[in-house]
């Protein structure tokens, strides 16, 4: 079939295809059908001819000239009017239309104007009709039948009697006229914007008529308004329309003069007319825009926009589970958030009502108890202070690319920016954000990723000569970006907002690609990597709203210590969430053979059971990636509860990836000096934290005390202490006539020693702690260079098993018994200690004698004691004493480090 242009169709008096005739001038009319049209069953061609050839249709329907006289008085404007808008979801089926009618009827306002969208998905169905027709797809007829059936079935469920007959008549006439229109599009193989707007606007006509009829069933006087009779808009160059308020007010006065008895008006949203009376639409978010224009025309006291959410959220609740409903937003805040993708309102919707200070309330049709969000002028208290938080909400835009144009030749050269953005405009790209340094060396801006190729080609073409001459060094494209925006009117008067915002991003290890802030200070915008966007959003939202600081936790080593820690987290989880706003989400547990992973968090009441039944083969790299890769949790930490040197060697990589590390494992901090220095250097340069309080003294605050002394300017002279709970127990009980081997056997039986007591008696564990404290004090000591007095007799160091060692140990009791007797004779006791001599820059581990009145002689059980001799505490050392061994206190020390990390990351303290 040859293509027939619509221009030719419009120029001809009629187009005939078989028995089908269309007269195009009627397309530009106000409506294609008259209420008086006959409903006799006849051929499509006869009906179309009679309707389209009628002088009444061709003339008077398109004539919207206004009579200056108003028959029934002027429109009463002002607070007596309430305007409501219901979206497609609200009128999606017959039950929902009844619910909407109930809301309208129960509104106590004396006069009500209700703007409705088409039923859910109907507008898409209408656009699909046009697409099929212009593609010459005959299935547009069956698709049109589906549209008819949807509305016919809905009307049968809602209406009866004359109301049903009247609506059905109009519906069938509309459908028949749409067939004529679509046939014309089918023949031409093309649809102009005017043709499309006319077709898609029918959904609003039908929903408005049905809702008006349902309201009338309640006994109230209600009429419906075709907004094309009233709203006049002027298309502009940006594929949008601008309302002509002066002309619209004139037409509204005339419409009301003919319908002045109506206290309830149901108006169509989305559709309007041009000044030439051509049907058009209000484009994107047109129904909201219609309602705002109507609110301004009626000077209503409020515009309520009904939707399927409880109000405007502080962030997208699909991305931030702790997002809250905002009670109020200023007009400026609302349009800033909507521009950046938040599900609020299109900025155009706010402008008409803002002029008259008409508040907009966003409410949920499915939850009438929710008060919703009010958008109005900034609220101030009696003293003139603006209320609410400085940052109201956060929004994101994904799928962007940064374009960076830089070169020394840009500085001080007028017109460079103009040339850049002229080239961008020529390819029709939308610039989302612009940032330029004061040096004028570069300009960067964000555009949708789908448009960046055209932008790049246009810029390279425009600046080919400048690039060749070196005045511009490069035009760089940075793909896979997202924008994060913080919005709040009070930001302009609150110091420190930017600092808090960027600090939250830094602590979540988010790198910022570009920054922009307008002089109004209502908005701070940053560009980040797309994969970091959700994490960044959650991090800043948590900081400003004091919502739960959520940590993705991975536990390595679920043995005695790790298992006890998991049980402690389980028992304390509810209190942490409720009182401290901390959500510790254990998403991974790994042992040496099995690991358990869960994106939403492992049920810690049954983790041992799940580990056995659902655990997969352990893989530390996969485990690490899983903990780090959870984009819905901004911060992640791996807790190493092992004593494994290989696991400790992973700390640097974890910190480099932005994973915080908490551990009681001494191997990293007492291992090779270069490895320790490398880790500490990385930690200091980044916002990634490394906590290891439990490496010395289990749950005792030894490292934090040492740091506190150093950070406040004190100077460490000597650190001396009993660092091993096992060895403390042994020498506290090595008294009287007891042999050393008996005390060791007792301690082993009680679980105070390692499975092989030689691990304790060798002194290596104490030596590691001495090395850690020495390094914390600024000394560069190596474990291997530290003198250690081992309590394992040399002949027994090569025993094949712990059992053999324990059997032979009594043979060597005599030497230690002799030392004990000599000490007792001198009024002293034996204690196994570690010493850091900061003045001599040395350390050692040895068995020493102390007077019975010395603090080290006063211990009991498995207590640790550490004495800090410093410049301030020179005469009387600062002493830390308490339990230094045991699963409960060690796990408690680790737990304390995890909570300290949470407070660093923004949890309220």
SULMOBEL-V548491 format. One record per residue. N is the residue number from 1. SS is DSSP state (H for helix, E for strand, C for the rest). NEAR is the number of other C-alpha atoms within 10 Angstrom. D_LAST is the distance of its C-alpha to the last C-alpha in Angstrom with 2 decimals. Layout:
# SULMOBEL-V548491
N_SS_NEAR_D_LAST / N_SS_NEAR_D_LAST
This chain:
# SULMOBEL-V548491
1_C_7_75.90 / 2_C_7_75.98 / 3_C_10_72.98 / 4_C_15_73.67 / 5_C_15_71.59 / 6_H_19_70.18 / 7_H_10_71.71 / 8_H_11_75.12 / 9_H_19_74.38 / 10_H_14_73.36 / 11_H_10_76.52 / 12_C_12_78.84 / 13_C_11_79.99 / 14_C_15_79.22 / 15_E_16_78.33 / 16_E_11_80.07 / 17_E_11_79.17 / 18_C_7_81.52 / 19_C_10_81.30 / 20_E_17_78.00 / 21_E_22_78.04 / 22_E_24_75.19 / 23_C_22_75.63 / 24_H_21_72.64 / 25_H_19_72.78 / 26_H_21_71.30 / 27_H_22_68.10 / 28_H_20_67.21 / 29_C_23_67.92 / 30_C_23_65.51 / 31_C_19_66.12 / 32_C_21_68.48 / 33_C_18_69.67 / 34_C_14_71.13 / 35_C_9_70.46 / 36_C_8_74.21 / 37_C_13_74.70 / 38_C_13_76.91 / 39_C_11_75.36 / 40_C_7_78.61 / 41_C_7_78.34 / 42_C_10_79.79 / 43_C_10_79.30 / 44_H_16_76.31 / 45_H_17_78.68 / 46_H_13_80.56 / 47_H_22_77.43 / 48_H_21_75.83 / 49_H_17_79.10 / 50_H_15_79.55 / 51_H_22_76.01 / 52_H_24_75.79 / 53_C_17_79.35 / 54_C_12_79.01 / 55_H_11_79.49 / 56_H_12_77.02 / 57_H_21_74.25 / 58_H_21_75.17 / 59_C_12_75.48 / 60_H_12_73.87 / 61_H_18_70.71 / 62_H_20_69.74 / 63_C_13_70.79 / 64_C_15_67.80 / 65_C_10_69.55 / 66_C_13_68.33 / 67_C_11_70.48 / 68_C_9_69.58 / 69_C_11_70.43 / 70_C_15_67.96 / 71_C_13_69.91 / 72_C_14_67.51 / 73_C_13_65.54 / 74_C_14_62.43 / 75_C_18_59.08 / 76_C_14_56.95 / 77_C_15_53.64 / 78_C_16_50.43 / 79_C_15_47.96 / 80_C_15_50.33 / 81_E_22_49.42 / 82_E_24_46.43 / 83_E_27_46.14 / 84_E_27_44.72 / 85_E_27_44.46 / 86_E_25_44.42 / 87_C_22_43.91 / 88_C_23_45.88 / 89_C_18_43.52 / 90_C_25_43.95 / 91_C_25_47.74 / 92_C_18_47.83 / 93_C_20_50.29 / 94_H_21_52.32 / 95_H_14_49.70 / 96_H_17_47.14 / 97_H_23_49.79 / 98_H_18_50.43 / 99_H_15_46.73 / 100_H_24_46.82 / 101_H_21_49.98 / 102_H_14_48.30 / 103_H_15_45.47 / 104_H_21_48.12 / 105_H_17_50.28 / 106_H_9_47.48 / 107_C_12_46.22 / 108_C_10_47.45 / 109_C_16_48.24 / 110_C_11_51.92 / 111_E_19_52.33 / 112_E_23_50.48 / 113_E_27_50.66 / 114_E_28_49.27 / 115_E_28_48.92 / 116_E_32_49.01 / 117_C_32_48.69 / 118_C_28_50.97 / 119_C_25_50.25 / 120_C_16_47.71 / 121_C_12_49.16 / 122_H_21_52.39 / 123_H_19_51.84 / 124_H_12_51.36 / 125_H_17_54.54 / 126_H_21_56.41 / 127_H_16_55.39 / 128_H_16_56.49 / 129_H_25_59.87 / 130_H_25_60.34 / 131_H_20_59.35 / 132_H_19_61.84 / 133_H_26_64.60 / 134_H_21_64.40 / 135_C_16_64.27 / 136_C_19_67.50 / 137_C_14_65.98 / 138_C_13_68.03 / 139_C_12_65.12 / 140_H_23_63.95 / 141_H_17_66.35 / 142_H_11_64.75 / 143_H_16_61.30 / 144_H_20_62.56 / 145_H_13_63.86 / 146_H_13_60.35 / 147_H_17_59.07 / 148_H_17_61.91 / 149_H_12_61.26 / 150_H_14_57.54 / 151_H_22_58.34 / 152_H_17_61.48 / 153_H_12_59.71 / 154_H_18_56.89 / 155_H_26_59.49 / 156_H_13_61.41 / 157_H_13_58.31 / 158_H_20_57.57 / 159_C_19_60.95 / 160_C_15_64.47 / 161_H_7_67.77 / 162_H_9_68.42 / 163_H_19_64.78 / 164_H_17_64.86 / 165_H_14_68.30 / 166_H_14_67.34 / 167_H_20_64.16 / 168_H_19_65.98 / 169_H_16_68.72 / 170_H_20_66.36 / 171_H_20_64.39 / 172_H_14_67.54 / 173_H_20_68.91 / 174_H_21_65.67 / 175_H_16_65.74 / 176_H_18_69.39 / 177_H_23_68.77 / 178_H_20_65.83 / 179_H_19_68.28 / 180_H_23_70.53 / 181_H_25_67.78 / 182_H_26_66.48 / 183_H_23_70.09 / 184_H_28_70.46 / 185_H_26_67.32 / 186_H_23_68.67 / 187_H_21_71.97 / 188_H_22_70.41 / 189_C_22_67.80 / 190_C_21_65.37 / 191_C_20_63.40 / 192_C_10_62.64 / 193_H_12_59.40 / 194_H_15_61.39 / 195_H_21_62.76 / 196_H_22_59.33 / 197_H_23_57.76 / 198_H_24_60.59 / 199_H_23_60.21 / 200_H_25_56.43 / 201_C_25_56.36 / 202_H_21_58.21 / 203_H_27_55.17 / 204_H_26_53.94 / 205_H_24_57.46 / 206_H_22_57.64 / 207_H_27_54.20 / 208_H_27_54.79 / 209_H_24_58.20 / 210_H_26_57.02 / 211_H_28_54.11 / 212_H_23_56.48 / 213_H_26_58.95 / 214_H_23_56.32 / 215_H_23_55.23 / 216_H_17_58.92 / 217_H_16_59.27 / 218_C_12_57.11 / 219_C_9_59.81 / 220_C_15_58.17 / 221_C_15_59.90 / 222_E_22_58.21 / 223_E_21_59.45 / 224_E_22_58.17 / 225_E_22_58.03 / 226_C_20_58.75 / 227_H_23_56.44 / 228_H_26_59.00 / 229_H_20_61.18 / 230_C_23_58.61 / 231_C_26_56.03 / 232_E_28_57.45 / 233_E_26_55.49 / 234_E_16_56.48 / 235_E_16_55.62 / 236_C_9_54.11 / 237_C_6_54.05 / 238_C_6_50.58 / 239_C_9_51.56 / 240_C_15_50.14 / 241_E_20_51.82 / 242_E_12_51.57 / 243_E_20_52.46 / 244_C_15_55.55 / 245_H_17_54.47 / 246_H_11_57.79 / 247_H_15_59.89 / 248_H_24_57.50 / 249_H_19_57.68 / 250_H_15_61.48 / 251_H_21_61.57 / 252_H_21_59.13 / 253_H_25_61.39 / 254_H_25_64.36 / 255_H_18_62.61 / 256_H_20_61.50 / 257_H_17_65.02 / 258_H_14_66.19 / 259_C_17_63.38 / 260_C_16_62.61 / 261_C_12_62.74 / 262_C_16_59.69 / 263_C_16_56.54 / 264_E_24_54.64 / 265_E_20_54.93 / 266_E_28_53.75 / 267_E_31_53.62 / 268_E_30_53.39 / 269_C_34_50.42 / 270_C_28_50.57 / 271_E_30_54.27 / 272_E_31_56.11 / 273_E_26_59.27 / 274_C_19_60.14 / 275_C_16_62.36 / 276_C_14_65.25 / 277_C_20_64.38 / 278_C_20_63.34 / 279_E_27_60.74 / 280_E_27_57.42 / 281_E_26_53.76 / 282_C_25_50.58 / 283_C_14_49.31 / 284_C_13_45.68 / 285_C_17_43.77 / 286_H_21_47.05 / 287_H_27_46.64 / 288_H_29_43.47 / 289_H_26_45.35 / 290_H_28_48.35 / 291_H_29_46.33 / 292_H_30_44.82 / 293_H_23_48.35 / 294_H_29_49.70 / 295_H_28_46.98 / 296_H_26_48.01 / 297_H_22_51.71 / 298_H_22_51.38 / 299_C_23_48.85 / 300_C_25_46.96 / 301_C_21_44.24 / 302_E_24_41.85 / 303_E_28_41.79 / 304_E_23_40.17 / 305_E_25_39.72 / 306_E_26_39.63 / 307_E_19_38.22 / 308_C_16_36.76 / 309_C_17_33.00 / 310_C_22_31.04 / 311_C_25_30.35 / 312_C_28_28.79 / 313_E_24_25.64 / 314_C_23_22.80 / 315_C_26_23.87 / 316_C_22_26.55 / 317_C_12_25.57 / 318_C_9_27.72 / 319_C_16_25.42 / 320_C_20_22.00 / 321_C_13_21.85 / 322_C_19_18.89 / 323_C_21_20.92 / 324_C_18_21.35 / 325_E_19_24.52 / 326_C_19_24.65 / 327_C_16_26.33 / 328_E_24_27.91 / 329_E_26_28.80 / 330_E_20_31.01 / 331_H_22_34.23 / 332_H_21_33.10 / 333_H_25_29.83 / 334_H_27_31.84 / 335_H_22_34.41 / 336_H_26_32.00 / 337_H_29_30.19 / 338_H_16_33.57 / 339_H_19_34.96 / 340_C_21_32.32 / 341_C_19_33.15 / 342_C_22_30.91 / 343_C_17_32.86 / 344_C_19_33.22 / 345_C_22_36.63 / 346_C_21_38.98 / 347_H_17_38.83 / 348_H_19_42.50 / 349_H_20_41.71 / 350_H_23_39.71 / 351_H_17_42.33 / 352_H_21_45.08 / 353_H_27_42.97 / 354_H_19_40.97 / 355_C_10_44.22 / 356_C_14_44.64 / 357_C_17_40.99 / 358_C_22_41.33 / 359_E_22_37.96 / 360_E_28_37.46 / 361_E_22_35.75 / 362_E_27_34.79 / 363_E_23_35.29 / 364_E_19_35.81 / 365_C_23_39.36 / 366_C_16_38.30 / 367_C_13_35.59 / 368_C_12_37.02 / 369_C_10_34.32 / 370_C_15_31.72 / 371_C_15_31.83 / 372_C_24_31.32 / 373_E_22_30.32 / 374_E_23_32.23 / 375_E_27_33.13 / 376_E_22_34.42 / 377_C_16_34.31 / 378_C_16_30.97 / 379_C_14_30.15 / 380_E_11_29.61 / 381_C_8_28.96 / 382_C_7_31.52 / 383_C_6_30.43 / 384_C_8_30.79 / 385_C_10_27.16 / 386_E_15_26.40 / 387_C_12_24.03 / 388_C_17_21.48 / 389_C_14_19.01 / 390_C_20_20.41 / 391_C_24_20.66 / 392_C_26_22.43 / 393_E_30_23.16 / 394_E_27_23.82 / 395_E_23_27.16 / 396_E_23_28.95 / 397_E_19_32.56 / 398_E_20_33.82 / 399_E_15_37.10 / 400_E_24_37.38 / 401_E_26_38.89 / 402_E_27_38.43 / 403_E_21_41.66 / 404_E_18_41.62 / 405_E_21_44.76 / 406_E_20_44.92 / 407_C_18_47.54 / 408_H_15_48.50 / 409_H_18_51.29 / 410_H_21_48.90 / 411_C_15_47.82 / 412_C_11_49.70 / 413_C_10_51.91 / 414_C_9_52.12 / 415_C_9_52.20 / 416_H_16_50.32 / 417_H_16_47.47 / 418_H_10_50.12 / 419_H_14_52.07 / 420_H_17_49.02 / 421_H_15_48.05 / 422_H_15_51.70 / 423_H_22_52.08 / 424_H_22_49.02 / 425_H_14_50.44 / 426_H_11_53.78 / 427_C_14_52.38 / 428_C_12_50.50 / 429_C_17_47.02 / 430_C_14_43.95 / 431_E_15_41.64 / 432_E_16_38.05 / 433_E_18_36.39 / 434_E_17_37.80 / 435_E_17_36.38 / 436_E_17_38.45 / 437_C_9_37.67 / 438_C_9_39.22 / 439_C_10_41.50 / 440_C_17_43.25 / 441_C_17_43.62 / 442_E_22_42.26 / 443_E_20_41.54 / 444_E_19_39.47 / 445_E_19_39.18 / 446_E_25_38.17 / 447_E_22_40.76 / 448_E_20_40.96 / 449_H_19_41.75 / 450_H_12_44.98 / 451_H_17_46.25 / 452_H_23_45.34 / 453_H_12_48.61 / 454_H_16_50.71 / 455_H_25_48.59 / 456_H_18_48.95 / 457_H_14_52.69 / 458_H_19_53.12 / 459_H_19_51.29 / 460_H_15_53.18 / 461_H_12_56.39 / 462_H_15_55.71 / 463_C_19_54.65 / 464_H_12_57.04 / 465_H_12_58.87 / 466_H_16_55.77 / 467_H_18_54.39 / 468_H_10_57.78 / 469_H_11_58.07 / 470_C_12_54.65 / 471_C_16_53.35 / 472_C_20_50.72 / 473_C_18_49.31 / 474_E_16_47.87 / 475_E_19_46.88 / 476_E_13_43.99 / 477_E_18_42.77 / 478_E_15_39.27 / 479_E_18_39.17 / 480_E_15_36.51 / 481_E_23_34.03 / 482_E_24_31.75 / 483_E_28_30.36 / 484_E_23_26.84 / 485_E_23_26.61 / 486_E_30_23.89 / 487_E_26_25.56 / 488_C_25_24.85 / 489_H_25_27.16 / 490_H_21_24.55 / 491_H_21_23.61 / 492_H_15_26.72 / 493_H_12_25.42 / 494_C_13_21.75 / 495_C_11_21.18 / 496_C_9_18.79 / 497_H_19_19.10 / 498_H_16_21.08 / 499_H_9_18.79 / 500_H_15_15.80 / 501_H_18_18.33 / 502_H_16_19.83 / 503_H_19_16.73 / 504_H_25_15.65 / 505_H_22_19.22 / 506_H_18_19.39 / 507_H_21_16.45 / 508_C_25_18.23 / 509_C_23_21.34 / 510_C_21_23.25 / 511_C_15_26.25 / 512_E_16_27.39 / 513_E_14_31.17 / 514_E_18_31.67 / 515_E_18_29.98 / 516_E_16_31.41 / 517_E_17_30.40 / 518_C_9_32.88 / 519_C_8_33.46 / 520_C_9_32.38 / 521_C_16_28.79 / 522_C_21_28.44 / 523_E_23_27.91 / 524_E_20_26.49 / 525_E_22_28.28 / 526_E_20_27.95 / 527_E_26_30.22 / 528_E_23_28.92 / 529_E_22_30.69 / 530_H_19_31.53 / 531_H_14_30.06 / 532_H_20_26.64 / 533_H_24_26.64 / 534_H_21_24.91 / 535_H_24_22.19 / 536_H_30_21.72 / 537_H_27_21.75 / 538_H_30_19.07 / 539_H_31_16.81 / 540_H_25_17.19 / 541_H_26_17.15 / 542_H_23_13.82 / 543_H_20_12.34 / 544_H_18_14.15 / 545_H_16_14.11 / 546_C_16_10.58 / 547_C_23_12.76 / 548_C_26_12.34 / 549_E_26_11.49 / 550_E_24_14.71 / 551_E_24_15.91 / 552_E_27_19.64 / 553_E_26_20.12 / 554_E_25_23.52 / 555_E_27_24.49 / 556_E_22_27.47 / 557_C_21_29.32 / 558_C_22_28.93 / 559_C_13_30.81 / 560_H_14_29.90 / 561_H_21_26.55 / 562_H_23_25.67 / 563_H_19_26.92 / 564_H_18_24.93 / 565_H_25_21.70 / 566_H_19_22.67 / 567_H_15_23.31 / 568_H_16_19.95 / 569_H_19_18.20 / 570_H_15_20.71 / 571_H_13_20.08 / 572_H_11_16.29 / 573_H_16_16.28 / 574_H_15_16.59 / 575_H_12_13.78 / 576_H_17_11.34 / 577_H_16_12.82 / 578_H_11_13.04 / 579_H_11_9.92 / 580_H_19_7.21 / 581_C_21_9.56 / 582_E_24_10.38 / 583_E_21_14.15 / 584_E_25_15.69 / 585_E_22_19.23 / 586_E_26_21.68 / 587_E_23_24.53 / 588_E_22_26.65 / 589_E_29_27.88 / 590_E_23_30.73 / 591_C_21_32.98 / 592_C_13_36.09 / 593_C_10_38.32 / 594_E_15_36.34 / 595_E_25_33.26 / 596_E_24_31.66 / 597_E_21_30.14 / 598_C_14_28.73 / 599_C_17_27.41 / 600_C_13_25.66 / 601_C_14_24.22 / 602_C_18_26.11 / 603_C_14_26.51 / 604_C_18_25.15 / 605_C_12_27.23 / 606_C_9_30.31 / 607_H_19_29.44 / 608_H_15_32.14 / 609_H_11_34.70 / 610_H_16_33.86 / 611_H_19_33.95 / 612_H_12_37.50 / 613_H_10_38.76 / 614_H_12_37.18 / 615_C_19_36.17 / 616_E_14_37.84 / 617_E_12_39.05 / 618_C_16_36.35 / 619_C_14_36.10 / 620_H_16_33.30 / 621_H_9_33.91 / 622_H_11_33.84 / 623_H_22_30.71 / 624_H_20_28.98 / 625_H_13_30.20 / 626_H_17_29.09 / 627_H_27_25.46 / 628_H_23_25.45 / 629_C_17_27.68 / 630_C_17_25.55 / 631_C_20_25.30 / 632_C_22_23.40 / 633_C_26_20.25 / 634_C_29_19.10 / 635_E_28_17.71 / 636_E_26_19.53 / 637_E_28_19.39 / 638_E_27_22.32 / 639_E_25_21.92 / 640_E_25_25.19 / 641_C_26_26.00 / 642_C_24_29.58 / 643_C_15_31.52 / 644_C_14_33.43 / 645_H_13_34.35 / 646_H_11_35.19 / 647_H_17_31.72 / 648_H_18_30.24 / 649_C_16_32.59 / 650_C_15_30.83 / 651_H_23_27.53 / 652_H_21_28.81 / 653_H_12_29.92 / 654_H_18_26.66 / 655_H_21_24.68 / 656_H_16_27.44 / 657_C_14_27.00 / 658_C_22_23.31 / 659_C_27_22.23 / 660_E_27_19.46 / 661_E_24_20.77 / 662_E_26_19.51 / 663_E_28_22.37 / 664_C_26_24.00 / 665_C_22_27.26 / 666_C_22_28.76 / 667_H_22_31.46 / 668_H_27_29.81 / 669_H_23_28.71 / 670_H_25_31.94 / 671_C_19_34.25 / 672_C_14_36.30 / 673_H_16_35.04 / 674_H_11_35.50 / 675_H_16_33.34 / 676_H_19_30.50 / 677_H_14_30.84 / 678_H_11_31.03 / 679_H_19_27.76 / 680_H_15_25.89 / 681_H_11_27.57 / 682_H_16_26.57 / 683_H_18_22.92 / 684_H_11_22.92 / 685_H_8_24.75 / 686_C_14_22.62 / 687_C_21_19.10 / 688_C_25_19.55 / 689_C_20_17.70 / 690_E_23_19.58 / 691_E_20_18.02 / 692_C_23_20.58 / 693_H_24_19.38 / 694_H_29_21.56 / 695_H_27_24.66 / 696_C_28_25.27 / 697_C_29_24.93 / 698_C_28_23.42 / 699_C_26_20.17 / 700_C_25_20.66 / 701_C_17_18.51 / 702_H_23_21.62 / 703_H_20_20.93 / 704_H_13_17.58 / 705_H_16_19.57 / 706_H_17_22.36 / 707_H_14_20.29 / 708_H_12_18.77 / 709_H_18_22.39 / 710_H_16_23.70 / 711_H_10_21.13 / 712_C_8_21.78 / 713_C_11_25.50 / 714_C_15_26.76 / 715_C_18_29.60 / 716_E_23_29.95 / 717_E_19_33.43 / 718_E_23_33.38 / 719_E_24_31.22 / 720_E_22_33.02 / 721_E_23_32.04 / 722_E_26_32.83 / 723_C_28_30.80 / 724_C_28_32.48 / 725_H_24_31.86 / 726_H_27_35.26 / 727_H_26_37.16 / 728_H_26_35.46 / 729_H_22_36.74 / 730_H_26_40.16 / 731_H_22_40.83 / 732_H_20_39.35 / 733_H_20_41.95 / 734_C_21_44.73 / 735_C_17_46.57 / 736_C_10_50.01 / 737_C_8_52.48 / 738_C_12_50.08 / 739_C_17_50.63 / 740_H_23_47.90 / 741_H_20_48.84 / 742_H_17_48.47 / 743_H_18_44.93 / 744_H_24_44.07 / 745_H_18_45.67 / 746_H_15_43.74 / 747_H_19_40.39 / 748_H_17_41.36 / 749_H_11_42.37 / 750_C_9_39.04 / 751_C_12_37.12 / 752_C_21_35.77 / 753_C_23_37.50 / 754_C_14_37.66 / 755_C_13_40.53 / 756_C_14_42.58 / 757_C_20_41.98 / 758_H_21_43.29 / 759_H_14_39.95 / 760_H_21_38.47 / 761_H_23_41.58 / 762_C_17_42.07 / 763_C_23_39.15 / 764_H_19_37.95 / 765_H_18_34.48 / 766_H_27_34.16 / 767_H_26_35.62 / 768_H_26_32.99 / 769_H_24_30.21 / 770_H_28_32.16 / 771_H_31_32.54 / 772_H_27_28.82 / 773_H_24_28.06 / 774_H_25_31.03 / 775_H_19_29.90 / 776_H_15_26.38 / 777_C_22_28.31 / 778_C_12_30.27 / 779_C_18_33.40 / 780_C_15_35.08 / 781_C_20_36.32 / 782_C_18_37.74 / 783_H_20_37.65 / 784_H_14_41.38 / 785_H_11_42.21 / 786_C_17_40.44 / 787_E_13_42.96 / 788_E_19_42.19 / 789_C_17_44.28 / 790_C_18_44.58 / 791_C_15_45.38 / 792_C_18_47.17 / 793_C_18_50.91 / 794_H_9_52.40 / 795_H_11_54.97 / 796_H_17_52.26 / 797_C_12_50.05 / 798_C_10_52.30 / 799_C_14_52.32 / 800_C_9_52.28 / 801_C_10_49.86 / 802_H_15_47.48 / 803_H_13_50.13 / 804_H_12_52.77 / 805_H_20_50.48 / 806_H_20_49.83 / 807_H_11_53.56 / 808_H_15_54.55 / 809_H_19_51.80 / 810_H_13_53.76 / 811_H_11_56.45 / 812_H_16_54.21 / 813_H_16_52.92 / 814_H_12_55.35 / 815_H_11_53.73 / 816_H_16_50.30 / 817_H_18_52.00 / 818_H_11_54.01 / 819_H_15_50.94 / 820_H_22_49.30 / 821_H_17_52.50 / 822_H_15_52.79 / 823_H_18_49.23 / 824_H_17_49.79 / 825_H_10_53.03 / 826_C_13_51.22 / 827_C_13_48.55 / 828_E_19_45.96 / 829_E_26_43.93 / 830_E_24_43.33 / 831_E_21_39.87 / 832_E_24_38.99 / 833_E_26_36.66 / 834_E_27_35.32 / 835_E_25_35.55 / 836_E_26_34.25 / 837_E_18_36.51 / 838_C_19_34.83 / 839_C_11_37.76 / 840_C_9_40.36 / 841_C_15_38.09 / 842_E_18_38.97 / 843_E_26_37.59 / 844_E_20_39.31 / 845_E_25_39.10 / 846_E_18_41.63 / 847_E_15_42.78 / 848_E_13_42.81 / 849_E_21_44.05 / 850_E_16_42.08 / 851_E_16_43.31 / 852_C_16_42.48 / 853_C_11_40.50 / 854_C_11_38.25 / 855_H_14_34.62 / 856_H_26_35.39 / 857_H_17_38.20 / 858_H_13_36.05 / 859_C_18_34.22 / 860_C_15_34.75 / 861_C_17_34.29 / 862_C_24_32.40 / 863_E_23_30.05 / 864_E_27_29.10 / 865_E_26_29.12 / 866_E_24_28.48 / 867_E_21_29.65 / 868_E_24_28.55 / 869_E_21_31.34 / 870_E_20_30.37 / 871_C_15_31.80 / 872_C_16_29.60 / 873_C_16_29.96 / 874_C_14_33.62 / 875_C_9_35.35 / 876_C_11_32.77 / 877_C_17_30.72 / 878_E_15_27.00 / 879_E_17_26.96 / 880_E_16_24.51 / 881_E_19_26.03 / 882_E_20_25.39 / 883_E_20_26.30 / 884_C_25_26.76 / 885_C_25_28.21 / 886_C_18_28.12 / 887_H_18_26.67 / 888_H_15_24.02 / 889_H_21_22.46 / 890_H_27_22.90 / 891_H_27_21.30 / 892_H_21_18.42 / 893_H_24_18.03 / 894_H_27_18.19 / 895_H_21_15.67 / 896_H_18_13.18 / 897_H_23_14.03 / 898_H_24_13.60 / 899_H_18_9.99 / 900_H_14_9.51 / 901_H_22_11.44 / 902_H_24_9.45 / 903_H_15_6.35 / 904_H_15_9.38 / 905_C_26_10.81 / 906_C_24_8.52 / 907_C_21_6.28 / 908_C_16_3.79 / 909_C_11_0.00
